[in-house]
Amino acid sequence: MKLIKLISANYISDYNIEVTFNDGLKSIVDLKNELWGEIFEPLNDLNKFKKFRLNPFTIEWENGADFSPEFLYELAQEKTLK
């Protein structure tokens, strides 16, 4: 199985990010209900949430928060299948 990684991520609105993976899957993931726990709670501030960047595998924020590409892929697949 090929290593899954994000190749692009674009802010859409609210807590929605359009993600594209290296296998061609493209979808919009809604992360609003995923922002819990000490590292993610600051991202409930939409101004902070919008400031993500793409690293070689996934998206990350200035405070060190990130989601594994596999987790984002799962969310993207769920959205695509509905």
C-alpha positions as protocol buffer text, in pm:
chain_id: "A"
residue {
  index: 1
  type: MET
  ca { x: 0 y: 0 z: 0 }
}
residue {
  index: 2
  type: LYS
  ca { x: 121 y: 345 z: -92 }
}
residue {
  index: 3
  type: LEU
  ca { x: 197 y: 594 z: 185 }
}
residue {
  index: 4
  type: ILE
  ca { x: -93 y: 838 z: 207 }
}
residue {
  index: 5
  type: LYS
  ca { x: -6 y: 1206 z: 223 }
}
residue {
  index: 6
  type: LEU
  ca { x: -169 y: 1536 z: 145 }
}
residue {
  index: 7
  type: ILE
  ca { x: -48 y: 1719 z: -161 }
}
residue {
  index: 8
  type: SER
  ca { x: -271 y: 2025 z: -122 }
}
residue {
  index: 9
  type: ALA
  ca { x: -500 y: 2184 z: 134 }
}
residue {
  index: 10
  type: ASN
  ca { x: -712 y: 2495 z: 89 }
}
residue {
  index: 11
  type: TYR
  ca { x: -928 y: 2675 z: 341 }
}
residue {
  index: 12
  type: ILE
  ca { x: -1294 y: 2684 z: 229 }
}
residue {
  index: 13
  type: SER
  ca { x: -1509 y: 2825 z: 513 }
}
residue {
  index: 14
  type: ASP
  ca { x: -1580 y: 2773 z: 883 }
}
residue {
  index: 15
  type: TYR
  ca { x: -1378 y: 2462 z: 974 }
}
residue {
  index: 16
  type: ASN
  ca { x: -1381 y: 2315 z: 624 }
}
residue {
  index: 17
  type: ILE
  ca { x: -1063 y: 2243 z: 433 }
}
residue {
  index: 18
  type: GLU
  ca { x: -1043 y: 2107 z: 81 }
}
residue {
  index: 19
  type: VAL
  ca { x: -782 y: 1832 z: 80 }
}
residue {
  index: 20
  type: THR
  ca { x: -617 y: 1646 z: -205 }
}
residue {
  index: 21
  type: PHE
  ca { x: -417 y: 1328 z: -147 }
}
residue {
  index: 22
  type: ASN
  ca { x: -136 y: 1171 z: -347 }
}
residue {
  index: 23
  type: ASP
  ca { x: -369 y: 898 z: -478 }
}
residue {
  index: 24
  type: GLY
  ca { x: -604 y: 1154 z: -633 }
}
residue {
  index: 25
  type: LEU
  ca { x: -877 y: 1158 z: -366 }
}
residue {
  index: 26
  type: LYS
  ca { x: -1010 y: 1511 z: -330 }
}
residue {
  index: 27
  type: SER
  ca { x: -1272 y: 1612 z: -76 }
}
residue {
  index: 28
  type: ILE
  ca { x: -1371 y: 1870 z: 181 }
}
residue {
  index: 29
  type: VAL
  ca { x: -1321 y: 1774 z: 544 }
}
residue {
  index: 30
  type: ASP
  ca { x: -1505 y: 1945 z: 829 }
}
residue {
  index: 31
  type: LEU
  ca { x: -1282 y: 1953 z: 1136 }
}
residue {
  index: 32
  type: LYS
  ca { x: -1519 y: 2142 z: 1368 }
}
residue {
  index: 33
  type: ASN
  ca { x: -1598 y: 1835 z: 1581 }
}
residue {
  index: 34
  type: GLU
  ca { x: -1234 y: 1722 z: 1589 }
}
residue {
  index: 35
  type: LEU
  ca { x: -1092 y: 2024 z: 1775 }
}
residue {
  index: 36
  type: TRP
  ca { x: -1088 y: 1890 z: 2128 }
}
residue {
  index: 37
  type: GLY
  ca { x: -802 y: 1820 z: 2363 }
}
residue {
  index: 38
  type: GLU
  ca { x: -530 y: 2054 z: 2483 }
}
residue {
  index: 39
  type: ILE
  ca { x: -343 y: 2085 z: 2152 }
}
residue {
  index: 40
  type: PHE
  ca { x: -652 y: 2136 z: 1933 }
}
residue {
  index: 41
  type: GLU
  ca { x: -875 y: 2356 z: 2151 }
}
residue {
  index: 42
  type: PRO
  ca { x: -693 y: 2681 z: 2058 }
}
residue {
  index: 43
  type: LEU
  ca { x: -793 y: 2609 z: 1696 }
}
residue {
  index: 44
  type: ASN
  ca { x: -1159 y: 2668 z: 1785 }
}
residue {
  index: 45
  type: ASP
  ca { x: -1057 y: 3031 z: 1728 }
}
residue {
  index: 46
  type: LEU
  ca { x: -1126 y: 3051 z: 1355 }
}
residue {
  index: 47
  type: ASN
  ca { x: -845 y: 3304 z: 1303 }
}
residue {
  index: 48
  type: LYS
  ca { x: -596 y: 3049 z: 1438 }
}
residue {
  index: 49
  type: PHE
  ca { x: -760 y: 2760 z: 1253 }
}
residue {
  index: 50
  type: LYS
  ca { x: -720 y: 2934 z: 916 }
}
residue {
  index: 51
  type: LYS
  ca { x: -343 y: 2961 z: 965 }
}
residue {
  index: 52
  type: PHE
  ca { x: -255 y: 2600 z: 884 }
}
residue {
  index: 53
  type: ARG
  ca { x: 26 y: 2505 z: 650 }
}
residue {
  index: 54
  type: LEU
  ca { x: 109 y: 2198 z: 449 }
}
residue {
  index: 55
  type: ASN
  ca { x: 413 y: 2000 z: 559 }
}
residue {
  index: 56
  type: PRO
  ca { x: 549 y: 1702 z: 358 }
}
residue {
  index: 57
  type: PHE
  ca { x: 265 y: 1473 z: 478 }
}
residue {
  index: 58
  type: THR
  ca { x: -28 y: 1665 z: 629 }
}
residue {
  index: 59
  type: ILE
  ca { x: -151 y: 1999 z: 760 }
}
residue {
  index: 60
  type: GLU
  ca { x: -13 y: 2156 z: 1075 }
}
residue {
  index: 61
  type: TRP
  ca { x: -59 y: 2469 z: 1283 }
}
residue {
  index: 62
  type: GLU
  ca { x: 185 y: 2702 z: 1459 }
}
residue {
  index: 63
  type: ASN
  ca { x: 110 y: 2550 z: 1801 }
}
residue {
  index: 64
  type: GLY
  ca { x: 227 y: 2205 z: 1682 }
}
residue {
  index: 65
  type: ALA
  ca { x: -120 y: 2059 z: 1625 }
}
residue {
  index: 66
  type: ASP
  ca { x: -163 y: 1832 z: 1325 }
}
residue {
  index: 67
  type: PHE
  ca { x: -384 y: 1550 z: 1203 }
}
residue {
  index: 68
  type: SER
  ca { x: -239 y: 1233 z: 1062 }
}
residue {
  index: 69
  type: PRO
  ca { x: -288 y: 1203 z: 686 }
}
residue {
  index: 70
  type: GLU
  ca { x: -462 y: 868 z: 745 }
}
residue {
  index: 71
  type: PHE
  ca { x: -721 y: 1033 z: 974 }
}
residue {
  index: 72
  type: LEU
  ca { x: -789 y: 1308 z: 720 }
}
residue {
  index: 73
  type: TYR
  ca { x: -811 y: 1046 z: 446 }
}
residue {
  index: 74
  type: GLU
  ca { x: -1076 y: 858 z: 644 }
}
residue {
  index: 75
  type: LEU
  ca { x: -1278 y: 1179 z: 687 }
}
residue {
  index: 76
  type: ALA
  ca { x: -1239 y: 1256 z: 316 }
}
residue {
  index: 77
  type: GLN
  ca { x: -1356 y: 908 z: 217 }
}
residue {
  index: 78
  type: GLU
  ca { x: -1661 y: 928 z: 444 }
}
residue {
  index: 79
  type: LYS
  ca { x: -1759 y: 1259 z: 287 }
}
residue {
  index: 80
  type: THR
  ca { x: -1705 y: 1122 z: -64 }
}
residue {
  index: 81
  type: LEU
  ca { x: -1913 y: 810 z: 0 }
}
residue {
  index: 82
  type: LYS
  ca { x: -2217 y: 1002 z: 126 }
}
